[in-house]
Amino acid sequence: MSHLSATSQVTDDQMRRYAKMIYEVAGIEISPAKKQLLSNRIRRRLKQTGIADFEEYFKFLSKLPTSHEEWDGFLQEVTTHETYLFRDESNWKWLRGEFIPEIQKSGKNSLRVWSAACSTGDEAYTIACCLAEDIRNLSAWRIQILGSDIGIGAVREAQEARFGERSMRLVPESLKNRHFKRVGDVNVWEPNAKLRAMTSFRQHNLLDRLSGAPFDLVFLKNVLIYFNVDSKKRVMKNIEQTMKPGGFLVAGAAEGIGDLMGAFQRIHPWLYQKK
């Protein structure tokens, strides 16, 4: 059992070694300024595993294959950020006001979308909700929305798709009533069968290329802020290779990828189109 106090921190040497290990496995850069945050997150794993201290836990992780469930738990702690449906209103105004009308004019009836680093699936189900609401003759379309995340736990939560009031707080009431249903008497909602039929989820590390047919639209938001330049280059190369020519990339405005977008035309600070 851990004997550390609630304010104990990793040493500077441990911080360097943890940061190096995280970078080598996930490409995520943890700055020394996040020493307290990292210490807090590791303490949760010590409590969960019963391991005594930071050093013992480091040795434990070092001996495990990265496919082990404890690596998943650790990376989930390190990378977790708040997510909710219909986050960043400008993205959804563009999707509903420009992207969906244009694809309907194109005469096509298939669409592939990737929600990369999808966490618990909030973004993927927002995409599905918008498509279900706005595409005419939806049943004639073949729509595939893939959500991926490095964490197995996040993927499982996305597959379960149970969203509390906080996650649902920005969903317009009309869309909530049409495309989601309340679970029992509690303030928990789940997507209807139509939305579930569009979506699938899998584990994936963005440092690896994703196999499969190319995508018309990719969402990559609030994740590259954790990566250094070399890792960002590797991720962006992988993203580019998964997209169709003319496909759109929705990114976070603060991702710091402007210099890496030679294969794309910038439309908004957060929106790019592959050339």
C-alpha positions in Angstrom: 0.0 0.0 0.0 1.2 3.5 -0.8 2.7 5.4 2.2 3.0 8.7 0.4 1.2 11.8 1.6 -1.3 13.6 -0.5 1.3 16.3 -1.3 4.2 14.0 -2.1 5.9 14.7 -5.5 8.2 12.9 -7.8 11.8 13.9 -7.5 13.4 15.9 -10.4 15.2 12.7 -11.5 12.0 10.7 -11.4 10.2 13.4 -13.3 12.8 13.2 -16.1 12.6 9.4 -16.3 8.8 9.3 -16.2 8.6 12.0 -18.9 11.1 10.1 -21.1 9.1 6.9 -20.7 5.8 8.6 -21.5 7.3 10.2 -24.6 8.8 7.0 -25.9 5.5 5.1 -25.5 2.9 7.7 -26.5 4.8 10.7 -28.0 3.4 12.9 -25.3 5.7 15.5 -23.9 5.3 16.2 -20.1 7.1 19.4 -19.1 8.9 19.8 -15.7 6.2 22.5 -14.9 3.7 19.6 -14.7 5.5 17.9 -11.9 2.7 18.4 -9.3 0.1 17.3 -11.9 2.0 14.2 -12.8 2.6 13.3 -9.2 -1.1 13.6 -8.5 -2.0 11.3 -11.4 0.6 8.7 -10.4 -0.6 8.7 -6.8 -4.0 7.6 -8.1 -2.3 4.6 -9.8 -0.4 3.8 -6.5 -3.7 3.7 -4.7 -5.2 1.5 -7.4 -2.3 -1.0 -7.6 -1.2 -0.9 -3.9 2.4 -0.1 -5.0 4.3 1.8 -2.3 5.9 4.8 -4.0 6.8 6.6 -7.2 10.1 4.7 -7.7 8.6 1.2 -7.3 5.8 2.2 -9.7 8.3 3.4 -12.3 10.1 0.0 -12.1 6.8 -1.8 -12.3 5.8 0.0 -15.5 9.2 -0.3 -17.0 9.0 -4.1 -16.9 5.5 -4.3 -18.4 4.7 -4.6 -22.1 2.9 -1.4 -23.2 -0.1 -3.6 -24.1 -0.7 -4.3 -20.4 -3.8 -2.9 -18.8 -1.8 -0.9 -16.3 -0.2 1.1 -19.1 -3.7 1.9 -20.3 -4.7 3.0 -16.8 -1.5 5.1 -16.5 -1.9 6.8 -19.9 -5.5 7.5 -19.2 -4.5 9.4 -16.0 -1.8 11.3 -17.9 -3.9 12.4 -20.9 -7.4 12.8 -19.5 -9.1 16.1 -20.2 -12.7 17.3 -20.0 -14.8 16.5 -22.9 -18.5 17.0 -23.7 -20.9 17.0 -26.6 -21.1 20.0 -28.9 -17.9 21.5 -27.6 -16.6 24.4 -29.7 -19.7 25.8 -31.3 -17.9 27.1 -34.4 -17.0 23.6 -35.5 -20.6 22.5 -35.5 -21.9 25.6 -37.2 -19.4 24.9 -40.0 -20.4 21.2 -40.1 -24.1 21.8 -40.3 -24.0 25.1 -42.2 -21.4 24.3 -44.9 -20.0 20.8 -44.9 -23.3 18.8 -44.8 -25.1 21.0 -47.4 -22.0 20.7 -49.7 -21.8 16.9 -49.5 -25.5 16.6 -50.2 -25.1 18.7 -53.4 -22.2 16.5 -54.5 -24.4 13.6 -55.3 -22.4 11.1 -53.2 -24.1 8.9 -50.6 -21.2 7.7 -48.5 -19.1 9.4 -45.8 -16.2 8.4 -43.6 -15.3 10.4 -40.6 -12.5 9.9 -38.0 -12.7 11.3 -34.5 -9.1 10.9 -33.5 -8.2 10.8 -29.8 -11.9 10.6 -29.2 -11.7 10.1 -25.4 -15.2 8.9 -24.3 -16.9 9.4 -27.6 -18.6 12.8 -27.0 -17.2 14.2 -30.3 -18.1 11.2 -32.4 -21.7 11.2 -31.2 -21.9 14.9 -31.8 -20.9 14.3 -35.4 -23.4 11.5 -35.7 -26.2 13.7 -34.2 -25.5 16.5 -36.7 -25.5 14.1 -39.6 -28.7 12.3 -38.4 -30.5 15.6 -38.0 -29.4 17.3 -41.3 -28.8 14.7 -44.0 -31.9 14.1 -46.1 -32.9 10.5 -46.9 -30.3 9.3 -44.3 -31.2 5.6 -44.8 -29.8 5.8 -48.4 -26.4 6.9 -47.0 -23.5 4.7 -45.9 -22.0 6.7 -43.0 -19.0 5.4 -40.9 -17.8 7.4 -38.0 -14.7 5.9 -36.3 -13.6 7.1 -32.9 -10.1 6.1 -31.7 -8.2 6.6 -28.5 -4.9 5.4 -27.0 -6.8 4.3 -23.8 -8.7 1.1 -23.7 -10.8 2.4 -20.9 -11.8 5.5 -22.9 -12.8 3.3 -25.8 -14.9 1.1 -23.6 -16.7 4.1 -22.2 -17.3 5.4 -25.7 -18.8 2.0 -26.7 -21.0 2.1 -23.7 -22.1 5.7 -24.5 -23.6 6.9 -21.3 -23.5 10.7 -20.9 -24.4 12.6 -17.8 -26.0 16.1 -17.6 -22.6 17.8 -17.7 -21.6 16.1 -20.9 -25.0 16.8 -22.4 -25.3 20.4 -21.3 -24.7 22.0 -24.7 -26.8 19.6 -26.8 -29.8 21.6 -28.1 -33.0 20.4 -26.5 -34.6 19.4 -29.7 -31.7 17.3 -30.8 -31.4 15.7 -27.3 -35.1 14.7 -27.5 -34.8 13.3 -31.0 -31.5 11.5 -30.9 -30.9 10.5 -27.3 -32.9 8.8 -24.7 -32.8 9.1 -20.9 -31.6 6.0 -19.0 -34.2 5.2 -16.3 -35.0 8.0 -13.9 -31.4 9.3 -13.6 -29.8 12.2 -15.5 -27.9 10.0 -17.9 -28.5 9.9 -21.6 -27.6 7.4 -24.4 -27.6 7.8 -28.2 -30.4 6.1 -30.1 -29.9 3.1 -32.4 -29.5 5.4 -35.5 -26.5 7.2 -34.0 -25.0 3.9 -32.7 -25.2 2.4 -36.1 -23.0 5.1 -37.6 -20.3 4.9 -34.9 -17.6 2.4 -34.0 -14.6 2.7 -31.7 -11.1 1.2 -31.4 -7.8 1.6 -29.6 -5.2 3.4 -31.6 -1.9 5.3 -31.0 -1.6 8.4 -33.2 2.1 7.7 -33.7 1.1 4.7 -35.8 -0.6 4.9 -39.1 -4.3 3.9 -39.1 -5.2 1.3 -41.7 -8.4 1.2 -43.7 -10.2 3.3 -46.3 -9.4 7.0 -46.4 -11.6 9.6 -44.7 -13.6 12.6 -46.0 -13.4 14.4 -42.6 -11.0 14.1 -39.6 -11.4 15.7 -36.2 -8.1 16.0 -34.3 -8.6 18.4 -31.4 -7.0 19.1 -28.0 -4.4 16.4 -28.3 -1.3 17.7 -30.2 -0.8 20.3 -27.5 0.8 17.4 -25.5 3.2 16.5 -28.3 6.6 18.0 -29.3 7.5 19.1 -32.8 8.9 15.7 -33.9 5.9 13.8 -32.6 3.5 16.3 -34.2 5.3 15.8 -37.6 4.9 12.0 -37.3 1.2 12.3 -36.3 0.4 14.8 -39.1 2.1 12.6 -41.7 -0.1 9.7 -40.5 -3.2 11.9 -40.5 -2.5 13.1 -44.0 -2.1 9.6 -45.3 -5.5 8.6 -44.0 -7.4 11.4 -45.8 -8.9 11.7 -49.3 -7.8 14.6 -51.5 -10.1 17.5 -50.7 -10.9 16.0 -47.3 -11.3 18.4 -44.3 -9.3 18.4 -41.0 -10.9 20.0 -37.9 -8.1 20.8 -35.4 -7.8 22.6 -32.2 -6.9 26.3 -32.7 -4.0 26.0 -30.2 -2.5 22.7 -31.5 0.6 24.5 -32.9 0.6 22.7 -36.3 0.5 25.7 -38.6 4.1 25.1 -39.9 3.3 21.4 -40.5 0.4 21.9 -42.9 2.1 22.0 -46.3 -0.3 19.4 -47.7 -3.3 21.4 -46.6 -5.0 24.7 -47.3 -5.9 26.7 -44.2 -9.5 27.9 -44.2 -9.9 28.9 -40.6 -7.4 28.7 -37.6 -9.0 25.4 -36.8 -10.0 24.1 -40.3 -7.8 22.7 -43.1 -8.5 21.1 -46.5 -6.2 18.6 -48.0 -4.8 19.7 -51.4 
